[in-house]
Amino acid sequence: MAPKPTESEALVLPLKAAPFDPRFPNQNQTKYCYQSYLDFYRCEKVKSEGAEVCQYFKNVFTDICPNAWVEKWDNQRAEGTFVSKI
């Protein structure tokens, strides 16, 4: 019989990182971050807000992008000054 996990072992959550994307092969993942952000909001625009299919892009950009960038882009979208077309 296997030993019962300790309390600290029971709280361990599996970590998931953004998968490799061959379009962005370099160590600098800035473009991957930005493209995933755009892809998420474009997907929601086409599929409807909260669509399950779009969650992949959200998971990627929340994993890769610095929070400050995401907040800045969210503010720009809200103000109508975001550079890219979504």
C-alpha positions in Angstrom: 0.0 0.0 0.0 1.3 3.4 -1.0 2.0 5.9 1.8 -0.6 8.7 2.2 0.6 12.0 0.8 1.5 14.7 3.3 -0.5 17.9 3.4 2.1 19.9 1.4 2.3 17.2 -1.2 -1.5 17.2 -1.6 -1.5 20.9 -2.4 0.9 20.7 -5.4 -0.8 21.8 -8.6 0.5 20.7 -12.0 2.4 23.4 -13.8 1.6 24.2 -17.4 3.8 26.3 -19.6 3.0 27.8 -23.0 3.9 25.2 -25.7 6.6 25.8 -28.3 5.4 27.7 -31.3 7.6 27.3 -34.4 6.6 30.7 -35.6 8.6 32.1 -32.7 11.8 29.9 -32.4 14.0 32.4 -30.5 14.5 32.9 -26.8 12.8 36.3 -27.0 9.1 35.6 -26.6 7.8 39.2 -27.0 6.2 38.5 -30.4 4.7 35.3 -29.1 3.2 37.2 -26.2 1.8 40.0 -28.3 0.4 37.7 -31.0 -1.3 35.4 -28.4 -2.9 38.5 -26.8 -4.2 39.6 -30.2 -5.3 36.1 -31.2 -7.3 35.7 -27.9 -9.3 38.9 -28.5 -9.8 38.2 -32.2 -11.0 34.7 -31.4 -13.5 36.1 -28.8 -14.7 38.6 -31.4 -15.4 35.9 -33.9 -16.5 33.0 -31.6 -18.2 35.1 -28.9 -16.9 36.2 -25.5 -16.0 33.3 -23.2 -15.7 30.8 -26.0 -13.8 27.7 -24.8 -11.7 27.5 -28.0 -10.1 30.9 -27.2 -8.9 29.8 -23.8 -5.7 28.4 -25.4 -4.6 31.9 -26.4 -5.5 33.4 -23.0 -3.5 30.7 -21.2 -0.5 31.4 -23.5 -0.5 35.2 -23.1 -1.1 35.0 -19.3 1.8 32.6 -19.0 4.3 34.5 -21.2 3.4 38.2 -21.0 4.3 40.4 -18.1 1.3 41.6 -16.2 2.2 45.2 -16.7 2.0 44.8 -20.5 -1.4 43.1 -20.3 -2.8 45.8 -18.0 -1.5 48.5 -20.4 -3.0 46.8 -23.4 -6.3 46.3 -21.6 -6.4 50.0 -20.7 -5.5 51.0 -24.3 -8.3 48.8 -25.7 -10.8 50.3 -23.2 -9.8 53.8 -24.2 -9.8 53.0 -27.9 -6.1 53.8 -28.4 -4.8 50.3 -28.9 -2.4 50.2 -31.8 -3.5 46.9 -33.5 -6.8 46.1 -35.1 -8.7 43.4 -33.2 
